[in-house]
């Protein structure tokens, strides 16, 4: 606990420790400060640097911070890592990274020219023209297989130019990989309960740690195949620039070698994850498939969800750190981004990259609707309720119990078939659009469950049912409470219990598509249990994934 508090305090003190650099920042924001006299200077800020756009150049200054995984706390260290950034990035874009410049302290201010005591160092780069960054091209729907293959071709030449050494390849060992993932979990922990739930955190950590155990031979085989190289380490949409004539990949990791000494599959998974986040899983999947072909490495696909989960968690951490290091007006954007990344990491842990239709099923009073909504919030997936769809189709009030004289019609076999047909249509469309969706329904008929599964399979959407089980006494208590509640969509009440229980066909020997979860406890406990069970199923699917 003491270590956790120390980490949290260190993160929270970011803004305080950068206050001493305010005068330098003010100097670098002025066009007159630069020898080439730009018309204007724009400041961009990351969690570890200040970036000044002074066309046609860019000047980058490292923040005087120590985050554990990087240490820029002294001038000497900042100078060292400026030099490292220059050298390492020249591997992929030698024309962009120009020089490391000292900034001198004068009697009244700072200067690039007047010799004196060196106050800071900055990296000088050539400005890349706007409109051609991969994120911009993606937003304009100008990214297709041709652009994907250009990136892959550039990466292939880069990876082939990096000769693996024993020092580099040792970082492919599972115990070495765990240094980075364990560190990441420790640094995310202060944000649990704020940006990521305890249930999601537990599921992601379970998936990650168990994946190591199940795939130790695979990780060691990657080392033997020399797949561990000195890579880029930070390969995402904002670090790729594509003009008609040039493919530029920049801003690799310089501050920690182990973040670059990684499996090629780890490196490319970052960009695939970014495509997924932007709702373009089609491009992410295309990128990975074509990488596997171009690199003659079909086995990398067995690792892609594992590494994408890790990358999404890293980005969630980075955005969280950036949110608390900025003023409230700008912090909100990063806080929202952190939540999106954490939810994406959870999706990889519980369902992988394929679209999934998750059905929360069970007898009346088992809490299906409440659990379904909570799962939808955890995964950022749409949720569809059979009760709501049924009443909407029947033209009756959602928040009032259907009148007795109309119930036979509303709950007729014909209306039930229509309800489930609409439930399936909405669920499939949402699953393909959002990567996943949740449906909440009793599914009292075993034949109906199997029909749902088959239709999902035909639509190339995986189907997974979670059947909630609750002690009969607890169900009775919940239904009594429902009689006193207002705004309940479900029409089922205590007097209906015996008939509804008799009509429910209990699941017998469940296939992997159907799992049972005890749901007597608090909703948060049930959700955590569901997520952990789904994580176990995802690990089994990873075991069975074919190569190629």
N, C-alpha and C positions, 0 to 999 in steps of 0.2 A: 504493500500500500504506500509506503514511504517513497519508493521509486516512482510509482505512478504519479503521486503528487508533485514530485520533483520535475518529472517530464511535463506535466500540465503547467506548472509554474514557468518552466523554461519557454514553452510555447507562448504563454500569455504575455511574457515580457518582451516579445519581439519588437513591438512598436516602441517601447521605452529605450531599447538598446540602439535603435536607429535614429533617435532624436539628435545625437551629436553630429550626424551627417547633414543636418538640415541646411546649413550655410553652403555646403558644397553642392547640394542639390539645387539650391537657388542660383548659384553661379552657373551650373551646367544647363539650367533652363533658359539662360539669356543668350540670344544669337550672337551678341558682341563678344562673348567669351571664347568663341571658336576662331581659329586662324582663317578659316575659309568663309566666315561671315554668312551663315545660312539665313534665309529670309525668316524662318521661324524654327522653333524647337518644340517637339512634342515629347512628353514624358510618358513612358509605359512602365508599369511596375509588375514584377513577378514576386513570388514569395522569397526569392533569394537575390534579386538584382533590381537595379534601376536602369532603364534603357532609354536613351535620349535619341530621338530621331531628328537629326540635323542634316537634311538632304544636301548632297547625295551620300552622306555617311551616317552611320549609327555608332553611338558610343555607349558602352556597357560598363557599369560600375557594380561591383559585388557588395552586398550589404554586410556590415561587420557583425555577423551572427554565427552562432554554433547551434545547429539543430540535431547534433548527434550523428546523423548520417552525412553531414558536411560541416566543415569548420572553416569559416572565413573571419575568425575573431581578431586576427592581427593583420597589420599591413603586409608583413612578410608572406603570410599565407595567401592573402588576396593577390599579391604579385605572382606568387607561384602558380596559383590556379588560373590567373589570366594567361600566363605563358602556356600552361597545359591546354587551355581552351583553344588558343591559337594553333598550337601544334596538332592537336587531335582533330580539329575541324578541317584543317587543310587537307586531311586525307580524302574527304568527300567534296570539298568546295574550296580549293586553294585560292581562287580569285576573290572570294568574299571576305576572308579573314586577313586583314591588312597588317596590324601592328598592335603592340602593347605600349601605351603612352603613359608617362608620369604626369601627374598634376601637382604643381608646386604651390606651396603656401607662401603668399607675399605678406607684406606688412598690413595691407588693407583687405586683401581678398585671396583669390587663387589665380593661377595662370598656367597655360600650356607652354609658354615661352620663357618667362623669367625664371632663371635658375635660382634654386634655393632648396629649402627642406622639402622633400617629397611628402605630400599629404595623402595622396591616393594614386592608384593606377586604374587605367581604364582600357578596355579593348576597343579598338577601332575597326569597324567593318564597313563594307560597301552596302548601301541600302538596296534592297531588292524591290522592284516596282510592285505596287499594289495591284490587285486584280488577278494575280497569278498564283497566290498561295492555295494550297490544296483545299483548305476549308472554304475559301471564296469560290473556287471552281465547283466544289460540291454543292454549295448553296445555289449556284446558277445551273445546276444539273449538266455540267460540262465535264463530268468524269465518267469514263467508260472503260472498256477493256484495253483500248489503246493506251490510255493514261496509266492504267494499272500496270500494264506490261512495261512501260517506260521506267516506272519506279522499280519494278522487280529487276529489270536489266541492270540498272545502276547499282542496286544492292548486290546483285550477284557478283559483279566485278569488284565491288568493295570487299565483300566477304572473302572472295578468292585471294585478294591481295593481303589479307591478314593471316600471317602464319601462326598457328596455335603453338604455344609453348607449354611446358609442364606447369608453370605458374598459372597460366590462364586456364588450362583444362581442368585443374583441380577444383575450380569453381562450378563444375558440372556435377560434383558429388552431392548426393541428397543432403548430407550433413552440412555442406557448405551453402547450398541453396537455402537451407532453413535459417541460416544467419540473417538473410535478407527478409524472408517472410516473417520470421519471429520478431525481428526488429520492427517490421511494418505493423504487425498486430499491436505491439507495445506502444507504438506512436499513435495508433488510431484509438486506443483505449480511452484517452481523455475525452473523445468525442462521442463515446457510446452513451445513448440516452438523449443525445442532442441532434446529431446528424445521422446516426445509425442506431437501430434498436439493439438491445442485448440479444434478442433472438436471432437477428440477422448476423450479428457479429459471431455468435456461437456457431451458426451453420457454416459460415464462410471459413472459420478457423478449423472446424471439423473436416470439411471438404479438403482443405489444403493439407492438413497434417496426415490425414488418412491416404491421400493420393500419393504422398511420398512412400508410405509403407507398401501400398499395393503395386507401385511402379518402380521399385528400386532397380530392378534389372534393366528397365527401359532407360532410366537416367544414366546408368553406367555404360550401357550400350551406346548412348549418344556421345559419351567421352571417347570410346573406342573408335567411333566413326569420325572423330575430329569435328564434331558439330559445335563445339564450344570455341568461340572466337572473341577477339577484341572488337566488339560490335559498336553500334551507335548508342543504344541505351535509352533513348528518349524519342523514339520514332512515332510521332503522331502528326495529325493533320496540319498543325501550325508550323511544323518544321520541314515541310516539303514545298518546293516552289517549282512550278512547271510553266515555262514559256514555250512557244513553238520551237525554240532552238536549244533550250537548256533544261536539264533536270538537276535541280539543286536540293540537296538534303543537308541541313545545317543544325547547329546547336546540339551537338552530342553531349553526353555526360562527361564532365571533366573532373568533378569534385570527389569522386569515389570510384576507384577502378573496378571494384566488384560489381558495380551496376552496369559496367560495360563488358566485363568478362562473363559472358552469358551464352546460352544456347541461341543459335540463330532463330529457332522456333519462338523463343522468348522475345527476341527483338521484333520480329514481324507481327507477333500477336498484339503488340501495342497498337499498331495502325489498324488492324482488324477490329480491335475493341472500339477504337474511335469511330469507325464506320458504323458499328452496331449502335453506339450511343446516338448517332445522328439519324437513326432510322434507316440506314442503308446497309443492312446485313447482307443484301445481295452482293454489294461490292466487297464487303469484308470477306464473305465466303469465296468469292471469285479470286480475291487477292491471295488468300491462303491456298486455294487449290492450285493456282498458277505458280505460286512460290514452290509448292511441293514438287510440281513438275519441273520447273526451271532449275531447282537445286538438287533434283534427283533424290528427294527426301520425303517420300510418302508418309514416313513414320511421324513427321512433325505434326500431322493432323491429330494424332492421339493425344498430343500435349496442348493443343490450342486452347481448349476451354480452361484448363488449369492455369495457363499463363495469362489468358485474358482476364480471369478472375483476379489474379495477382495484380495485373496492371490497372484494372478498374479500382481496386482498393488503394493502390498507390496514388492515383489521381484524386480519389476522394479525400485522402489524407492531405495532399498538397493544397487542394482547394479549401479545405478546412483551416489549414495553417494560414493561407492567404487571407481568408475571411477575417480572422482575428487580428491580423497585422495591418488592416486597413481601416479607414474611417467608416462609420456606419452607413453613410450614403453609398459607398461602393462595396461594402462587405456583403450585402444581400445577394448580389450576383454570384459571388463565389460560394456562399453558403448553399444556395440552390443547386449550383453545379456539384458540390460535394455530395448532396443527397442523391442526385441522379447517378453519380458514379458508384456510390455505395449500393444503391438498388440494383444497378447493373451487375456488380460483383456478386450479389446474392443470386441473381438470375442464373449466372454461370454455374454457381454452386449447386442449385437445386434443379435446374432444367437444361443446362447447356445452351447451345446456340440455336437449336432447332425450335420452331414454334410449338407451343404446348397449350392444350386446352385442359385445364385443371377443374375437375368437378368435385365440389364438396357435397357429399350425399349423406343420407341417413334418415332415421325415423323422425317423426315430429318431436320438437322440443330438444333436439340435440345441439342446437346453437349453430346450425349451418349458415344462416345469413350473417350472423355476427362474425363468425370465423372467416367466412368468405370475404367479407369487407376488410377485415384486418389483414388477410393475406394479400388482397388487392393493393392495400396501402404499402405493404412491405415490398412488393414486387413492382409497383407502379403499373399494374395491369387492370383493364376494365373488368367489372364484375356485373354479371347478369343474373337476375333472380327469376325463377319460374313463377313465383307468386305474383311478382310485379307484371310480368309479361301476360300471364293468364288474365289478371284483372283488367289490364289495358285492352286486350283483345275482346274481353266480354263487355267492356264499356261500363264497369262498375268502379266505385270509389276505391282508391288504393288504401286509404287510411281508416276506412270503416269496414266492419265485418259485413260480408255479402248477406243480404236478406235471405231468410230461410227458404222462401218460395222460389228464389232464383239459384240456389246452390246446386240443385240437380243439373241444371243447364251448364253452370260455370264449371262444374267438376265432372261433366260427362266424359265418356271415352273419346268422343270426337274432339271436344275442347282440349283435353289432355294431349292428344296426338298433335293438335295444332300448336299448342304451347311448346312442346318439346321440339317440334320442327323449327319454330322461330328461335328457340333457345340455342339450338345447334347452329342455325344460320348466323346469328349474331356472334356467337362464340368463335366460330371458324374465321369469320371476317376479321374480328378483333385480334385473334391469335396471329394471323398472318400480317396484320398491320403493326401490332405492338410487340410481336415476339411471344406473346402469351396472353391468355384471358382466363377468367374464372367463371364457372357457372354454378349456381346454387339451386339445388332441386332435390327432392326426396329420392327420385329414381327407385320407386318401390318395386318396379318390375325388373327382374334379372335380364329379361329379353331386351328391355329398353336400354339397359346399360351396355349390353353387348352390341346392340345396334348403333349406339353412339360411338363406341370404340371403332367399329368397322367403318363407319362413315368418316370418322376422323382420319383413319388410316388411308382411306381412298383419297382424301383431300390433302394428304401428305402433312398432316398435323398430328403430333403425338398426343394421345389421350391418357390422362392419369386421373383416377378417382380416389378420393380420400373419404372413407366412410367413418363418420363420427359415431362413437358409442358412448352412451351415458346411462348410469344406473337408473332403473325404472322409478325409484323414489325421487330422484333429482328431476326427472322429466315431469313427474306429477307436480312437483313444487314449482317448476318453471311455468307450467301451463296454468296453474292457479294464479300466479303473478300476472300472467298475460291477460287474464280476465279483468284485471284492475288497470291495465295499461291502456293508453290511448295512442293512436297513430301506428298500431301494429298492422303490417300488411297481410300477414298470414291469417287465414280464417280458422285454422285448427285451434280447438279449445279442449279442455279437460274431458268434456262429455263425448268428444270424438275419438279419444285415445284408444279405446278398446278396438273399435272398428279399423282405425288406421294401422294399429300394430298388427292386426290379423291380416291386413292386405299387403303388408310389407314382406317381400321375399328376401330373407336374410342371405347374405353372401356366404358361400361355403368355402371351398378351397380357392383362395384368391390368387390370381395371377399377379405378376409385377405391376400390371395396370390398375390393380385394386388393392389398397392397403387400408387397414383399420387403425384408428387412433382413439384412445380413451380421452373423452372431453368433459369429464366431471368437474375439473378445476377451473381456475380463472382463464379468461380468453387468452391472455398473454402466454400462459403456460401451454395451452393447447396449440397456439400458433407456433411456439418454439418447438414443440414436439413434432408438429407437422413438417416444419422446415427441416428438422434433423432427419426425419424419415425420408423426405424427398432427396436430401443430400446423399443418404445411403444408396438410394436407387440410382442417382446420377453417377455415383462412383462405380456401381455395378455396370452401368451402361458404358462408362469409359473403359472398363475391363474388356468389354465385348466388342468395342469398336474395331471394324476391320482396318487393315492398313491399305491406304491408297483409295 
